[in-house]
Amino acid sequence: MKQLKAGIIGLGVGEQHMAGYQSHPGCQVIALCDLSEEKLKEARKKYPRIRLTDNPDDILNDPEINVVSVASYDNYHYPQIIQAIKNNKHVFVEKPLCLYEEEARHIYSLLRSRVDLKLSSNLILRKCPRFIYLKKLIENGKLGGIFYVEGDYNYGRLNKITHGWRGKLDFYSVVYGGGIHIIDLLLWLTGQKIIEVTAYGNNISSSGFFKYNDMVVSILRFENGIVGKLAVNMGCVSPHFHSLSVYGTKGTFVNGLECGLYFESRDADRQPEKIYEDYPGVHKGALIYDFIDGIINKSTGAIPYQEVFDAMSVCFAIEKAAGEKNKVKVEYIQEVNK
Ligand SMILES: NC(=O)c1ccc[n+]([C@@H]2O[C@H](COP(=O)([O-])OP(=O)(O)OC[C@H]3O[C@@H](n4cnc5c(N)ncnc54)[C@H](O)[C@@H]3O)[C@@H](O)[C@H]2O)c1
C-alpha cells in the first residue's frame, strides 16, 4: 500500500487528527506545526519521533508531505488551503472551510483544475452513531415523507467566543463555526438542497465582549418543499448539545439528552422507541480514515468536497440573511452546468 505522509497545522483539535491518520496503515504523520511554543513543547514530549515546527510553510512547502490537516484558526484556513493545493497536497480542513464566499469560490476553482487532489472537512456529526441510526430510519422509510426538520447548535461554551481567539478575529461567524455542523446534517439526512433562507440574530449573551451575532436563527426552504429551522446558540446556559428533530408523515425523531426518541404514533399511550446509540460518541479524527482510504483507493472516501461547498454555500446565505434581515437565495458554489 502506498505510504502517504501527513502534516498537521494547529494542535488544538488538530492533535486529535493524529489518531485518525494513524488508524490507517497507508498513512503516517511526519510533521506537526503550531505557532505556540508551549504546544510544541508538549508535542515534543508526546511525539519525540515527529518533526515539529512553528512555521506552517515547513509543512505546506514540503514535497515529501502528501496530505495536510489545516486545523489553524479560521482566518488561516483559506491561505493554507490554497498553498497546499498549489503544492500538490490533499487537504483535510477543519470547519469552516474559509470565512468569505470569494475565498470559497477561489478554492473551488483551484480544486476543479486539480481532480487528482482531494479535499474534505471535519463535519464530524455524520459519524455520530445516533445520527447514523436516524439516517438508516429515513432510508428505510420509517419516517415516511419528511416535511419539517429542525436543529439547534447549542454551544454552551460562551467563553470560547468572549475570551478566546474567535472573538479577536476580524470576522467570526457562529453560523460557520457551529451552525455548519447542523446544516451539513440536515442536507445529508434529507438528501435535499436548501434553496432559500431567512435569518435573525443578536449578541445579547455576549454583549460588550463579542461584536458579532452569538445567536442566529434561520428558517430554511428546501427544494422539495421541506421547511426547516436552524438555531445557533452560543450563549445558552445549558451544556453543549445538538438538538435535532425530524418530522415525517409516518414518524418523528427527536434527539434528547439521554436518548433519541422515535415516535411511530400520535397516540399518547404508545411509547416511542428509545434510541440509545451513542451521542455524540465520536472521535474528532473519525472521518480521516475514510479520507485517506479515498485517496489511496480512489473511492469516495470522506465527505466529498462538493458537499463541503454545499454546506458552506448555505452558511454564506444565512449570514447574509441575518445581516440584511431579509430572505436570501442560496447561491451554490458548484459547476455551472449542474
Ligand atoms: N470539527 C470540530 O468539531 C471542531 C471542534 C473544535 C474546533 N474546530 C476548528 O478547529 C480549528 C482550531 O480550533 P481549536 O478549537 O482547535 O482552537 P485551539 O485554540 O484549541 O487550537 C488551535 C491551535 O492552532 C494553533 N494555530 C492557530 N493558527 C495557526 C497557524 N496559522 N499556524 C500554526 N498554528 C496555528 C494555535 O496556536 C493553537 O495551538 C478552528 O477552525 C475550529 O473551528 C473544529
The ligand as a Gaussian input file, in Angstrom:
#p B3LYP/6-31G(d) Opt

LIG

0 1
 N      -14.785000      19.780000      13.823000
 C      -15.000000      20.172000      15.046000
 O      -15.888000      19.682000      15.713000
 C      -14.131000      21.257000      15.640000
 C      -14.048000      21.422000      17.021000
 C      -13.245000      22.442000      17.521000
 C      -12.553000      23.285000      16.661000
 N      -12.675000      23.120000      15.335000
 C      -11.956000      24.007000      14.409000
 O      -10.568000      23.764000      14.532000
 C       -9.841000      24.968000      14.322000
 C       -8.957000      25.207000      15.542000
 O       -9.779000      25.387000      16.663000
 P       -9.369000      24.797000      18.103000
 O      -10.618000      24.686000      18.884000
 O       -8.515000      23.607000      17.938000
 O       -8.510000      26.014000      18.648000
 P       -7.369000      25.926000      19.746000
 O       -7.086000      27.330000      20.169000
 O       -7.706000      24.920000      20.786000
 O       -6.105000      25.353000      18.957000
 C       -5.657000      25.919000      17.769000
 C       -4.161000      25.750000      17.723000
 O       -3.739000      26.109000      16.420000
 C       -2.586000      26.944000      16.519000
 N       -2.589000      27.801000      15.337000
 C       -3.507000      28.722000      15.003000
 N       -3.215000      29.286000      13.827000
 C       -2.057000      28.697000      13.407000
 C       -1.245000      28.852000      12.249000
 N       -1.537000      29.744000      11.295000
 N       -0.170000      28.068000      12.139000
 C        0.150000      27.174000      13.100000
 N       -0.568000      27.001000      14.223000
 C       -1.677000      27.747000      14.357000
 C       -2.750000      27.705000      17.817000
 O       -1.510000      28.134000      18.331000
 C       -3.421000      26.657000      18.701000
 O       -2.492000      25.900000      19.429000
 C      -10.872000      26.061000      14.109000
 O      -11.024000      26.294000      12.744000
 C      -12.137000      25.475000      14.700000
 O      -13.302000      25.976000      14.085000
 C      -13.437000      22.133000      14.811000

